[in-house]
Amino acid sequence: MKVVKLHEFISDSSILIKMKRNILLTVGAAALVGGLCLMVISSQTEGCPAVELQENFDVSKYVGSWYEHARDSTIRFERGNC
């Protein structure tokens, strides 16, 4: 095992650059993961909107076959959150 003195280690610019890059990558990855966790937590804690029932709703008008024309995945209901 080679013993390297601290001043020799720090003076090697390529090692110092690699260390800085690794530190920046680690901090950046931690910030990204933390931000994603906050987004998930905030989207789950917002709660679902209160739904009011329609008065005098005639269900017989809506009986039959229904077909899905399109789906919007940006709506929380479509993702199954509500």
PyMOL CGO cylinders between C-alpha atoms (Angstrom):
from pymol import cmd
from pymol.cgo import CYLINDER

trace = [
    CYLINDER, 0.00, 0.00, 0.00, 1.44, 3.35, -1.01, 0.3, 1, 1, 1, 1, 1, 1,
    CYLINDER, 1.44, 3.35, -1.01, 1.33, 6.11, 1.60, 0.3, 1, 1, 1, 1, 1, 1,
    CYLINDER, 1.33, 6.11, 1.60, 0.48, 9.50, 0.10, 0.3, 1, 1, 1, 1, 1, 1,
    CYLINDER, 0.48, 9.50, 0.10, 1.01, 12.69, 2.04, 0.3, 1, 1, 1, 1, 1, 1,
    CYLINDER, 1.01, 12.69, 2.04, -1.99, 15.01, 2.25, 0.3, 1, 1, 1, 1, 1, 1,
    CYLINDER, -1.99, 15.01, 2.25, -0.34, 17.93, 0.42, 0.3, 1, 1, 1, 1, 1, 1,
    CYLINDER, -0.34, 17.93, 0.42, 0.63, 15.58, -2.44, 0.3, 1, 1, 1, 1, 1, 1,
    CYLINDER, 0.63, 15.58, -2.44, -2.91, 14.23, -2.59, 0.3, 1, 1, 1, 1, 1, 1,
    CYLINDER, -2.91, 14.23, -2.59, -4.53, 17.67, -2.70, 0.3, 1, 1, 1, 1, 1, 1,
    CYLINDER, -4.53, 17.67, -2.70, -2.04, 19.00, -5.22, 0.3, 1, 1, 1, 1, 1, 1,
    CYLINDER, -2.04, 19.00, -5.22, -3.06, 16.34, -7.74, 0.3, 1, 1, 1, 1, 1, 1,
    CYLINDER, -3.06, 16.34, -7.74, -5.69, 18.31, -9.65, 0.3, 1, 1, 1, 1, 1, 1,
    CYLINDER, -5.69, 18.31, -9.65, -7.21, 15.32, -11.47, 0.3, 1, 1, 1, 1, 1, 1,
    CYLINDER, -7.21, 15.32, -11.47, -8.09, 13.62, -8.18, 0.3, 1, 1, 1, 1, 1, 1,
    CYLINDER, -8.09, 13.62, -8.18, -9.47, 16.86, -6.79, 0.3, 1, 1, 1, 1, 1, 1,
    CYLINDER, -9.47, 16.86, -6.79, -11.63, 17.37, -9.88, 0.3, 1, 1, 1, 1, 1, 1,
    CYLINDER, -11.63, 17.37, -9.88, -12.97, 13.81, -9.62, 0.3, 1, 1, 1, 1, 1, 1,
    CYLINDER, -12.97, 13.81, -9.62, -13.75, 14.33, -5.93, 0.3, 1, 1, 1, 1, 1, 1,
    CYLINDER, -13.75, 14.33, -5.93, -15.63, 17.57, -6.65, 0.3, 1, 1, 1, 1, 1, 1,
    CYLINDER, -15.63, 17.57, -6.65, -17.55, 15.91, -9.48, 0.3, 1, 1, 1, 1, 1, 1,
    CYLINDER, -17.55, 15.91, -9.48, -18.52, 12.97, -7.26, 0.3, 1, 1, 1, 1, 1, 1,
    CYLINDER, -18.52, 12.97, -7.26, -19.64, 15.30, -4.49, 0.3, 1, 1, 1, 1, 1, 1,
    CYLINDER, -19.64, 15.30, -4.49, -21.73, 17.37, -6.90, 0.3, 1, 1, 1, 1, 1, 1,
    CYLINDER, -21.73, 17.37, -6.90, -23.29, 14.23, -8.40, 0.3, 1, 1, 1, 1, 1, 1,
    CYLINDER, -23.29, 14.23, -8.40, -24.13, 12.89, -4.96, 0.3, 1, 1, 1, 1, 1, 1,
    CYLINDER, -24.13, 12.89, -4.96, -25.65, 16.16, -3.78, 0.3, 1, 1, 1, 1, 1, 1,
    CYLINDER, -25.65, 16.16, -3.78, -27.57, 16.53, -7.05, 0.3, 1, 1, 1, 1, 1, 1,
    CYLINDER, -27.57, 16.53, -7.05, -28.94, 12.98, -6.84, 0.3, 1, 1, 1, 1, 1, 1,
    CYLINDER, -28.94, 12.98, -6.84, -29.97, 13.52, -3.21, 0.3, 1, 1, 1, 1, 1, 1,
    CYLINDER, -29.97, 13.52, -3.21, -31.74, 16.77, -4.14, 0.3, 1, 1, 1, 1, 1, 1,
    CYLINDER, -31.74, 16.77, -4.14, -33.54, 15.06, -7.01, 0.3, 1, 1, 1, 1, 1, 1,
    CYLINDER, -33.54, 15.06, -7.01, -34.70, 12.16, -4.85, 0.3, 1, 1, 1, 1, 1, 1,
    CYLINDER, -34.70, 12.16, -4.85, -35.76, 14.56, -2.09, 0.3, 1, 1, 1, 1, 1, 1,
    CYLINDER, -35.76, 14.56, -2.09, -37.71, 16.69, -4.55, 0.3, 1, 1, 1, 1, 1, 1,
    CYLINDER, -37.71, 16.69, -4.55, -39.48, 13.66, -6.00, 0.3, 1, 1, 1, 1, 1, 1,
    CYLINDER, -39.48, 13.66, -6.00, -40.39, 12.45, -2.51, 0.3, 1, 1, 1, 1, 1, 1,
    CYLINDER, -40.39, 12.45, -2.51, -41.85, 15.85, -1.65, 0.3, 1, 1, 1, 1, 1, 1,
    CYLINDER, -41.85, 15.85, -1.65, -43.89, 15.84, -4.87, 0.3, 1, 1, 1, 1, 1, 1,
    CYLINDER, -43.89, 15.84, -4.87, -45.33, 12.40, -4.09, 0.3, 1, 1, 1, 1, 1, 1,
    CYLINDER, -45.33, 12.40, -4.09, -46.10, 13.30, -0.48, 0.3, 1, 1, 1, 1, 1, 1,
    CYLINDER, -46.10, 13.30, -0.48, -47.73, 16.61, -1.41, 0.3, 1, 1, 1, 1, 1, 1,
    CYLINDER, -47.73, 16.61, -1.41, -49.86, 15.01, -4.12, 0.3, 1, 1, 1, 1, 1, 1,
    CYLINDER, -49.86, 15.01, -4.12, -51.09, 12.39, -1.68, 0.3, 1, 1, 1, 1, 1, 1,
    CYLINDER, -51.09, 12.39, -1.68, -51.87, 14.80, 1.15, 0.3, 1, 1, 1, 1, 1, 1,
    CYLINDER, -51.87, 14.80, 1.15, -53.90, 17.30, -0.88, 0.3, 1, 1, 1, 1, 1, 1,
    CYLINDER, -53.90, 17.30, -0.88, -56.98, 15.18, -0.47, 0.3, 1, 1, 1, 1, 1, 1,
    CYLINDER, -56.98, 15.18, -0.47, -59.83, 14.62, -2.84, 0.3, 1, 1, 1, 1, 1, 1,
    CYLINDER, -59.83, 14.62, -2.84, -62.39, 17.30, -3.60, 0.3, 1, 1, 1, 1, 1, 1,
    CYLINDER, -62.39, 17.30, -3.60, -65.79, 17.08, -1.97, 0.3, 1, 1, 1, 1, 1, 1,
    CYLINDER, -65.79, 17.08, -1.97, -68.37, 15.62, -4.34, 0.3, 1, 1, 1, 1, 1, 1,
    CYLINDER, -68.37, 15.62, -4.34, -71.98, 16.72, -4.29, 0.3, 1, 1, 1, 1, 1, 1,
    CYLINDER, -71.98, 16.72, -4.29, -74.72, 14.39, -5.46, 0.3, 1, 1, 1, 1, 1, 1,
    CYLINDER, -74.72, 14.39, -5.46, -77.08, 15.45, -8.25, 0.3, 1, 1, 1, 1, 1, 1,
    CYLINDER, -77.08, 15.45, -8.25, -80.63, 16.04, -7.04, 0.3, 1, 1, 1, 1, 1, 1,
    CYLINDER, -80.63, 16.04, -7.04, -83.42, 14.29, -9.01, 0.3, 1, 1, 1, 1, 1, 1,
    CYLINDER, -83.42, 14.29, -9.01, -80.96, 12.12, -10.93, 0.3, 1, 1, 1, 1, 1, 1,
    CYLINDER, -80.96, 12.12, -10.93, -82.71, 9.82, -13.42, 0.3, 1, 1, 1, 1, 1, 1,
    CYLINDER, -82.71, 9.82, -13.42, -80.50, 6.74, -13.70, 0.3, 1, 1, 1, 1, 1, 1,
    CYLINDER, -80.50, 6.74, -13.70, -82.68, 5.22, -16.45, 0.3, 1, 1, 1, 1, 1, 1,
    CYLINDER, -82.68, 5.22, -16.45, -81.33, 7.82, -18.91, 0.3, 1, 1, 1, 1, 1, 1,
    CYLINDER, -81.33, 7.82, -18.91, -77.82, 6.43, -18.48, 0.3, 1, 1, 1, 1, 1, 1,
    CYLINDER, -77.82, 6.43, -18.48, -78.46, 2.67, -18.54, 0.3, 1, 1, 1, 1, 1, 1,
    CYLINDER, -78.46, 2.67, -18.54, -76.78, 0.81, -21.41, 0.3, 1, 1, 1, 1, 1, 1,
    CYLINDER, -76.78, 0.81, -21.41, -73.34, 0.28, -22.94, 0.3, 1, 1, 1, 1, 1, 1,
    CYLINDER, -73.34, 0.28, -22.94, -70.67, 2.90, -22.41, 0.3, 1, 1, 1, 1, 1, 1,
    CYLINDER, -70.67, 2.90, -22.41, -67.46, 3.18, -24.42, 0.3, 1, 1, 1, 1, 1, 1,
    CYLINDER, -67.46, 3.18, -24.42, -64.30, 4.99, -23.41, 0.3, 1, 1, 1, 1, 1, 1,
    CYLINDER, -64.30, 4.99, -23.41, -63.27, 7.51, -26.06, 0.3, 1, 1, 1, 1, 1, 1,
    CYLINDER, -63.27, 7.51, -26.06, -60.15, 8.91, -24.37, 0.3, 1, 1, 1, 1, 1, 1,
    CYLINDER, -60.15, 8.91, -24.37, -58.31, 8.87, -21.05, 0.3, 1, 1, 1, 1, 1, 1,
    CYLINDER, -58.31, 8.87, -21.05, -56.48, 11.76, -19.39, 0.3, 1, 1, 1, 1, 1, 1,
    CYLINDER, -56.48, 11.76, -19.39, -53.75, 10.49, -17.06, 0.3, 1, 1, 1, 1, 1, 1,
    CYLINDER, -53.75, 10.49, -17.06, -53.16, 13.99, -15.62, 0.3, 1, 1, 1, 1, 1, 1,
    CYLINDER, -53.16, 13.99, -15.62, -56.46, 13.88, -13.75, 0.3, 1, 1, 1, 1, 1, 1,
    CYLINDER, -56.46, 13.88, -13.75, -55.98, 12.48, -10.25, 0.3, 1, 1, 1, 1, 1, 1,
    CYLINDER, -55.98, 12.48, -10.25, -59.16, 10.43, -10.52, 0.3, 1, 1, 1, 1, 1, 1,
    CYLINDER, -59.16, 10.43, -10.52, -57.73, 8.58, -13.54, 0.3, 1, 1, 1, 1, 1, 1,
    CYLINDER, -57.73, 8.58, -13.54, -54.66, 7.55, -11.51, 0.3, 1, 1, 1, 1, 1, 1,
    CYLINDER, -54.66, 7.55, -11.51, -56.89, 6.08, -8.81, 0.3, 1, 1, 1, 1, 1, 1,
    CYLINDER, -56.89, 6.08, -8.81, -55.96, 8.62, -6.12, 0.3, 1, 1, 1, 1, 1, 1,
    CYLINDER, -55.96, 8.62, -6.12, -59.55, 9.54, -5.29, 0.3, 1, 1, 1, 1, 1, 1,
]
cmd.load_cgo(trace, "trace")
